[in-house]
Amino acid sequence: MEPVLVTGAAGGRDGSTGRHLTAQLLGRGIPVRALVHRDDERAHLLRALGAQVVAGDLRDLAFVRTAMDGVRGAYFTYPVIDGLLDAAGAFAVAAREAEVPRVVAVSQLAAGPQALTPRMRQHWVAEQILDWADIGAIHLRAAVFHENLARIADTGGGEGLSLPMGPETTELPLVAASDVARVAAGLLCDPSLDVDPVLLLTGDVVTIGSAARALGRTYHDTDPAAWHRWALEFYGTPHAAEHLSKLWEIFRLLGEGKGLYQVTPSIEKYGGHPPITLSDFAIHRPAPH
């Protein structure tokens, strides 16, 4: 059986949808060609699970062409660093040449040409690149990952969750990375499914105050400039700091939401069960180190 190519398979420190997807596909008996940036201990764990691991740069067309050869489907994700459009271009060319029958790509909930963060605008451009390649791409526009919020809560110090989001009644849409991966697994396992090219994935809608309490913290509104300085050091890249600072600003300006966000049916329809709420995620997540 031909494998599915999964990018981002080693997983990062936030969503790690590629790692979740690799485990889910292997659990269904689907071979996986796991693309990782470095052949490190995380790659060794993927091999132990049964994945075929290939290490290289997703922006390198020659490497991606080799990785894409002979796959039955492909999954595209890219970390919140520079290089998204270079990677999307190489991936689109290689997938078109290999005549891959199904491509699933991670995007962001509010991706669009006029989106208020540079990363969201880049995601929209990446969607256009994949669409122009005529490879039948399905774009998973995901909300904020539970894991991203939890990581900030775990490393912010003390019992507080400090974010520049205004009052604790400010609402935000969330989703579990494993739910995003589960939707991708459902789509990649059955390429015959007739699916809209854009799927919105929101698994929970909560206020920032209740989100903090679910994670065992107390929410504190913080100065946007101060949080940006903290994010520059924490994430180690201006790309992530700028994106997240703008993202929190959007939620702060929108305030209580007024029905702007709602749990989407695609998670249960294609992922096989209702979405994981932040409260459920918090109960079952590993204790912070």
C-alpha positions as MATLAB code, in Angstrom:
seq = 'MEPVLVTGAAGGRDGSTGRHLTAQLLGRGIPVRALVHRDDERAHLLRALGAQVVAGDLRDLAFVRTAMDGVRGAYFTYPVIDGLLDAAGAFAVAAREAEVPRVVAVSQLAAGPQALTPRMRQHWVAEQILDWADIGAIHLRAAVFHENLARIADTGGGEGLSLPMGPETTELPLVAASDVARVAAGLLCDPSLDVDPVLLLTGDVVTIGSAARALGRTYHDTDPAAWHRWALEFYGTPHAAEHLSKLWEIFRLLGEGKGLYQVTPSIEKYGGHPPITLSDFAIHRPAPH';
ca = [
       0.000    0.000    0.000;
       1.312    3.458   -0.891;
       2.136    5.711    2.053;
       0.709    9.067    3.022;
       3.287   11.848    3.206;
       3.005   13.784    6.473;
       4.990   16.989    6.895;
       5.771   18.313   10.362;
       5.693   14.734   11.589;
       8.162   15.264   14.433;
       5.897   17.847   16.018;
       6.766   21.179   17.565;
       6.017   22.681   20.954;
       2.506   23.890   20.187;
       0.028   22.079   17.924;
       2.047   19.144   16.541;
      -0.743   18.097   14.188;
       1.724   16.194   11.997;
       2.828   14.027   14.911;
      -0.782   13.320   15.893;
      -1.685   12.498   12.294;
       1.259   10.123   11.903;
       0.178    8.130   14.952;
      -3.480    8.118   13.870;
      -2.760    6.914   10.343;
      -0.396    4.195   11.543;
      -3.069    3.148   14.029;
      -5.446    2.656   11.092;
      -2.898    0.544    9.250;
      -1.999    3.283    6.736;
       1.739    3.501    5.936;
       3.257    6.906    6.626;
       6.248    8.650    5.083;
       7.100   11.097    7.852;
       8.900   14.248    6.761;
      11.006   15.832    9.524;
      13.467   18.705    9.502;
      16.081   16.957   11.640;
      16.810   13.294   12.251;
      16.768   13.494   16.053;
      15.202   11.554   18.930;
      11.715   12.511   17.759;
      12.485   10.895   14.393;
      13.637    7.753   16.209;
      10.267    7.606   17.986;
       8.459    7.868   14.646;
      10.484    4.950   13.313;
       9.599    2.975   16.422;
       5.927    3.571   15.617;
       6.512    2.168   12.130;
       6.838    5.310   10.019;
       9.275    5.697    7.149;
      11.227    8.820    8.122;
      12.826   11.244    5.655;
      14.733   14.286    6.894;
      15.169   17.504    4.959;
      13.989   21.034    4.279;
      10.390   21.423    3.143;
      11.443   24.508    1.172;
      13.865   22.426   -0.929;
      12.049   21.421   -4.112;
      14.464   18.582   -4.972;
      14.000   17.058   -1.519;
      10.205   17.424   -1.571;
       9.998   15.877   -5.047;
      11.809   12.790   -3.760;
       9.653   12.635   -0.614;
       6.429   12.980   -2.647;
       7.216   10.142   -5.054;
       4.707    7.290   -4.921;
       2.422    8.592   -2.132;
      -1.342    8.129   -1.981;
      -1.966   11.460   -0.241;
      -0.098   14.288    1.439;
      -0.490   16.552    4.446;
       0.967   20.077    4.564;
       1.729   22.059    7.687;
       4.462   24.541    8.502;
       5.570   26.040   11.836;
       5.029   29.692   12.752;
       8.371   30.823   11.370;
       9.551   32.411    8.136;
       9.335   30.277    4.989;
       5.663   29.286    4.734;
       5.231   30.449    1.138;
       8.511   28.912   -0.030;
       7.438   25.609    1.488;
       3.920   25.823    0.017;
       5.370   26.471   -3.430;
       7.741   23.504   -3.327;
       5.005   21.253   -1.912;
       2.475   22.318   -4.584;
       4.893   21.722   -7.464;
       5.941   18.313   -6.152;
       2.362   17.200   -5.464;
       1.223   18.256   -8.943;
       4.112   16.435  -10.610;
       3.437   13.299   -8.563;
      -0.316   13.494   -9.346;
      -1.181   13.082   -5.682;
      -4.928   12.333   -5.471;
      -5.576   14.132   -2.158;
      -3.816   16.941   -0.312;
      -4.859   18.273    3.099;
      -3.299   21.493    4.366;
      -3.501   23.345    7.672;
      -4.485   26.998    7.507;
      -5.899   29.494   10.012;
      -9.475   30.274   10.908;
      -9.482   33.865    9.642;
      -7.056   33.465    6.736;
      -7.769   35.977    3.998;
      -6.189   38.666    1.799;
      -7.229   41.397    4.258;
      -6.594   39.432    7.462;
      -5.159   41.422   10.327;
      -2.018   39.366   10.948;
       0.782   38.790    8.416;
       0.673   35.045    9.089;
      -3.042   34.851    8.261;
      -2.456   36.678    4.985;
       0.410   34.314    4.185;
      -1.830   31.328    4.894;
      -4.371   32.673    2.413;
      -1.635   33.047   -0.217;
      -0.471   29.487    0.537;
      -4.046   28.312   -0.050;
      -4.030   30.033   -3.443;
      -0.716   28.389   -4.372;
      -2.062   24.935   -3.553;
      -5.325   25.645   -5.383;
      -3.540   26.896   -8.511;
      -1.559   23.644   -8.558;
      -4.913   21.890   -9.166;
      -4.204   19.101   -6.685;
      -7.621   19.058   -5.027;
      -6.328   20.644   -1.828;
      -8.560   20.793    1.242;
      -7.699   23.616    3.623;
      -8.302   23.097    7.338;
      -8.781   26.571    8.777;
      -8.087   25.898   12.418;
      -8.799   28.029   15.462;
      -6.223   28.660   18.213;
      -4.800   25.374   19.450;
      -5.505   24.318   23.030;
      -1.819   23.418   23.153;
      -0.691   26.933   22.288;
      -2.714   28.476   25.101;
      -1.628   25.784   27.549;
       2.036   26.313   26.734;
       1.746   30.027   27.502;
      -0.048   29.209   30.759;
       2.624   26.696   31.763;
       5.568   29.005   31.115;
       4.193   32.381   32.107;
       5.194   31.895   35.732;
       3.116   31.575   38.893;
      -0.597   30.863   38.842;
      -1.456   33.524   36.289;
      -2.133   33.528   32.566;
      -1.016   36.908   31.249;
      -2.252   37.892   27.801;
      -3.112   41.253   26.214;
      -6.744   40.355   25.566;
      -8.627   42.950   27.580;
     -11.332   41.869   30.056;
     -11.800   38.244   31.051;
     -15.055   38.164   29.074;
     -13.150   38.347   25.769;
     -14.027   35.255   23.731;
     -11.748   33.129   21.623;
     -12.241   30.066   19.398;
     -10.112   27.013   20.193;
      -9.413   23.547   18.827;
      -7.364   20.521   19.866;
      -4.471   19.655   17.557;
      -5.505   16.009   17.762;
      -8.951   16.935   16.397;
      -7.386   18.748   13.440;
      -5.271   15.664   12.803;
      -8.297   13.394   13.143;
     -10.149   15.342   10.451;
      -7.085   15.122    8.217;
      -6.853   11.371    8.832;
     -10.481   10.882    7.853;
      -9.987   12.815    4.618;
      -6.709   11.139    3.700;
      -7.995    7.633    4.406;
     -10.932    8.120    2.038;
      -9.954   10.272   -0.969;
     -13.378    9.634   -2.522;
     -15.124   11.850    0.059;
     -16.729   14.884   -1.538;
     -15.524   17.706    0.695;
     -15.648   21.487    0.544;
     -12.187   22.872   -0.248;
     -12.238   24.975    2.946;
     -13.246   23.491    6.312;
     -13.498   25.648    9.424;
     -12.345   23.830   12.561;
     -13.441   25.268   15.910;
     -13.906   22.808   18.747;
     -14.686   25.131   21.649;
     -15.579   28.773   22.266;
     -14.662   30.168   25.694;
     -13.882   33.429   27.417;
     -10.244   33.991   28.257;
     -11.179   34.050   31.940;
     -12.806   30.620   31.819;
      -9.952   29.316   29.649;
      -7.439   30.363   32.288;
      -9.463   28.666   35.032;
      -9.708   25.468   32.975;
      -5.901   25.473   32.814;
      -5.587   26.085   36.551;
      -4.646   29.739   36.182;
      -6.074   33.197   36.826;
      -6.275   35.488   33.822;
      -4.422   38.808   33.913;
      -4.701   41.404   31.171;
      -1.228   42.654   30.267;
       0.274   45.482   28.271;
       0.528   44.523   24.564;
       4.034   45.931   24.159;
       5.265   44.097   27.245;
       3.732   40.832   26.030;
       5.357   41.282   22.616;
       8.759   41.685   24.268;
       8.145   38.537   26.303;
       7.039   36.641   23.173;
      10.168   37.652   21.272;
      12.285   35.974   23.931;
       9.940   33.040   24.524;
       9.382   32.014   20.891;
      12.776   33.161   19.637;
      11.384   34.485   16.355;
       9.846   37.855   15.433;
       7.470   35.980   13.093;
       5.672   34.196   15.942;
       5.770   37.183   18.289;
       4.252   39.494   15.676;
       1.566   37.023   14.651;
       0.409   36.200   18.160;
       0.526   39.805   19.338;
      -1.753   40.787   16.449;
      -3.975   37.753   17.068;
      -4.609   38.687   20.700;
      -5.290   42.263   19.567;
      -8.004   41.002   17.212;
      -9.734   39.085   19.986;
      -9.390   42.065   22.344;
     -11.023   44.387   19.802;
     -13.838   41.932   19.057;
     -14.514   41.557   22.772;
     -17.279   39.195   23.792;
     -17.719   37.769   20.320;
     -21.470   38.317   20.028;
     -21.914   35.024   18.166;
     -18.909   35.476   15.885;
     -17.525   32.058   16.835;
     -19.246   28.703   16.981;
     -18.256   25.069   17.184;
     -18.084   23.697   13.649;
     -19.623   20.365   12.557;
     -16.657   19.286   10.403;
     -14.713   17.873   13.355;
     -17.368   15.325   14.245;
     -18.373   14.709   10.617;
     -14.895   13.874    9.319;
     -13.026   13.187   12.553;
     -15.488   10.670   13.901;
     -16.423   12.111   17.300;
     -17.339   15.432   18.941;
     -14.500   17.906   19.433;
     -12.374   17.942   22.550;
     -13.227   20.918   24.762;
     -10.523   22.907   26.515;
     -11.748   21.541   29.858;
     -11.407   17.945   28.646;
      -8.004   18.721   27.182;
      -6.851   20.266   30.462;
      -7.946   17.213   32.456;
      -6.077   14.742   30.269;
      -2.969   16.686   29.285;
       0.390   15.766   30.842;
       1.484   17.815   33.836;
       3.800   20.709   32.880;
       7.507   20.118   33.418;
];
